[in-house]
Amino acid sequence: MTEPTQTPQGTDPTFGFNSYTERLNGRAAMIGFLTALVIEFSTGKGVLTWLGLINAS
């Protein structure tokens, strides 16, 4: 069986599961989690209560 002499020069996909989108999603999740912690620490309420979505008496 013969081996090809050249390897294809493919580009990374711009849509779907690839390393760039997974890294971006992970960073956005870290920022969101940190923001939720800061809101809860500074207001003394949870994020849903702070947004007015639930009424914590």
Distance bins in CASP14 RR format, pairs under 12 A and 6 or more apart:
PFRMAT RR
TARGET T0000
AUTHOR 0000-0000-0000
RMODE 2
METHOD distances of the structure
MODEL  1
11 18 0 0 0 0 0 1 0 0 0 0 0
11 20 0 0 0 0 0 1 0 0 0 0 0
12 18 1 0 1 0 0 0 0 0 0 0 0
12 19 1 0 0 1 0 0 0 0 0 0 0
12 20 1 0 0 1 0 0 0 0 0 0 0
12 21 0 0 0 0 1 0 0 0 0 0 0
12 22 0 0 0 0 0 1 0 0 0 0 0
12 23 0 0 0 0 0 1 0 0 0 0 0
13 19 0 0 0 0 0 1 0 0 0 0 0
13 20 0 0 0 0 1 0 0 0 0 0 0
13 21 0 0 0 0 1 0 0 0 0 0 0
13 22 0 0 0 0 0 1 0 0 0 0 0
14 20 0 0 0 0 1 0 0 0 0 0 0
14 21 0 0 0 0 1 0 0 0 0 0 0
14 24 0 0 0 0 0 1 0 0 0 0 0
15 21 0 0 0 0 1 0 0 0 0 0 0
16 22 0 0 0 0 1 0 0 0 0 0 0
16 24 0 0 0 0 0 1 0 0 0 0 0
16 25 0 0 0 0 0 1 0 0 0 0 0
17 23 0 0 0 0 0 1 0 0 0 0 0
17 24 0 0 0 0 0 1 0 0 0 0 0
17 25 0 0 0 0 1 0 0 0 0 0 0
18 24 0 0 0 0 0 1 0 0 0 0 0
18 25 0 0 0 0 0 1 0 0 0 0 0
19 25 0 0 0 0 0 1 0 0 0 0 0
19 26 0 0 0 0 0 1 0 0 0 0 0
20 26 0 0 0 0 0 1 0 0 0 0 0
20 27 0 0 0 0 0 1 0 0 0 0 0
21 27 0 0 0 0 0 1 0 0 0 0 0
21 28 0 0 0 0 0 1 0 0 0 0 0
22 28 0 0 0 0 0 1 0 0 0 0 0
22 29 0 0 0 0 0 1 0 0 0 0 0
23 29 0 0 0 0 0 1 0 0 0 0 0
23 30 0 0 0 0 0 1 0 0 0 0 0
24 30 0 0 0 0 0 1 0 0 0 0 0
24 31 0 0 0 0 0 1 0 0 0 0 0
25 31 0 0 0 0 0 1 0 0 0 0 0
25 32 0 0 0 0 0 1 0 0 0 0 0
26 32 0 0 0 0 1 0 0 0 0 0 0
26 33 0 0 0 0 1 0 0 0 0 0 0
26 34 0 0 0 0 0 1 0 0 0 0 0
27 33 0 0 0 0 0 1 0 0 0 0 0
27 34 0 0 0 0 0 1 0 0 0 0 0
28 34 0 0 0 0 0 1 0 0 0 0 0
28 35 0 0 0 0 0 1 0 0 0 0 0
29 35 0 0 0 0 0 1 0 0 0 0 0
29 36 0 0 0 0 0 1 0 0 0 0 0
30 36 0 0 0 0 0 1 0 0 0 0 0
30 37 0 0 0 0 0 1 0 0 0 0 0
31 37 0 0 0 0 0 1 0 0 0 0 0
31 38 0 0 0 0 0 1 0 0 0 0 0
32 38 0 0 0 0 1 0 0 0 0 0 0
32 39 0 0 0 0 1 0 0 0 0 0 0
32 40 0 0 0 0 0 1 0 0 0 0 0
32 47 0 0 0 0 1 0 0 0 0 0 0
33 39 0 0 0 0 0 1 0 0 0 0 0
33 40 0 0 0 0 0 1 0 0 0 0 0
33 47 0 0 0 0 0 1 0 0 0 0 0
34 40 0 0 0 0 0 1 0 0 0 0 0
34 41 0 0 0 0 0 1 0 0 0 0 0
34 47 0 0 0 0 0 1 0 0 0 0 0
35 41 0 0 0 0 0 1 0 0 0 0 0
35 42 0 0 0 0 0 1 0 0 0 0 0
35 47 0 0 0 0 1 0 0 0 0 0 0
35 50 0 0 0 0 0 1 0 0 0 0 0
36 42 0 0 0 0 0 1 0 0 0 0 0
36 43 0 0 0 0 0 1 0 0 0 0 0
36 45 0 0 0 0 0 1 0 0 0 0 0
36 46 1 0 0 1 0 0 0 0 0 0 0
36 47 1 0 1 0 0 0 0 0 0 0 0
36 48 0 0 0 0 1 0 0 0 0 0 0
36 49 0 0 0 0 0 1 0 0 0 0 0
36 50 0 0 0 0 1 0 0 0 0 0 0
36 51 0 0 0 0 0 1 0 0 0 0 0
37 43 0 0 0 0 0 1 0 0 0 0 0
37 44 0 0 0 0 0 1 0 0 0 0 0
37 46 0 0 0 0 0 1 0 0 0 0 0
37 47 0 0 0 0 1 0 0 0 0 0 0
38 44 0 0 0 0 0 1 0 0 0 0 0
38 46 0 0 0 0 0 1 0 0 0 0 0
38 47 0 0 0 0 0 1 0 0 0 0 0
38 50 0 0 0 0 0 1 0 0 0 0 0
39 45 1 0 0 1 0 0 0 0 0 0 0
39 46 1 0 0 1 0 0 0 0 0 0 0
39 47 1 0 1 0 0 0 0 0 0 0 0
39 48 0 0 0 0 0 1 0 0 0 0 0
39 49 0 0 0 0 1 0 0 0 0 0 0
39 50 1 0 1 0 0 0 0 0 0 0 0
39 51 0 0 0 0 1 0 0 0 0 0 0
40 46 1 0 1 0 0 0 0 0 0 0 0
40 47 1 0 0 1 0 0 0 0 0 0 0
40 48 0 0 0 0 0 1 0 0 0 0 0
40 49 0 0 0 0 1 0 0 0 0 0 0
40 50 1 0 0 1 0 0 0 0 0 0 0
40 51 0 0 0 0 0 1 0 0 0 0 0
40 56 0 0 0 0 0 1 0 0 0 0 0
41 47 0 0 0 0 0 1 0 0 0 0 0
41 50 0 0 0 0 0 1 0 0 0 0 0
42 50 0 0 0 0 1 0 0 0 0 0 0
43 49 0 0 0 0 1 0 0 0 0 0 0
43 50 1 0 1 0 0 0 0 0 0 0 0
43 51 0 0 0 0 0 1 0 0 0 0 0
43 52 0 0 0 0 0 1 0 0 0 0 0
43 56 0 0 0 0 0 1 0 0 0 0 0
44 50 0 0 0 0 1 0 0 0 0 0 0
44 56 0 0 0 0 0 1 0 0 0 0 0
45 51 0 0 0 0 1 0 0 0 0 0 0
45 52 0 0 0 0 1 0 0 0 0 0 0
45 53 0 0 0 0 0 1 0 0 0 0 0
45 54 0 0 0 0 1 0 0 0 0 0 0
45 55 0 0 0 0 0 1 0 0 0 0 0
45 56 1 0 0 1 0 0 0 0 0 0 0
45 57 0 0 0 0 0 1 0 0 0 0 0
46 52 0 0 0 0 1 0 0 0 0 0 0
46 53 0 0 0 0 1 0 0 0 0 0 0
46 54 0 0 0 0 1 0 0 0 0 0 0
46 56 1 0 0 1 0 0 0 0 0 0 0
47 53 0 0 0 0 1 0 0 0 0 0 0
47 54 0 0 0 0 1 0 0 0 0 0 0
47 56 0 0 0 0 0 1 0 0 0 0 0
48 54 1 0 1 0 0 0 0 0 0 0 0
48 55 0 0 0 0 1 0 0 0 0 0 0
48 56 0 0 0 0 1 0 0 0 0 0 0
49 55 1 0 0 1 0 0 0 0 0 0 0
49 56 1 0 1 0 0 0 0 0 0 0 0
49 57 0 0 0 0 1 0 0 0 0 0 0
50 56 0 0 0 0 1 0 0 0 0 0 0
END
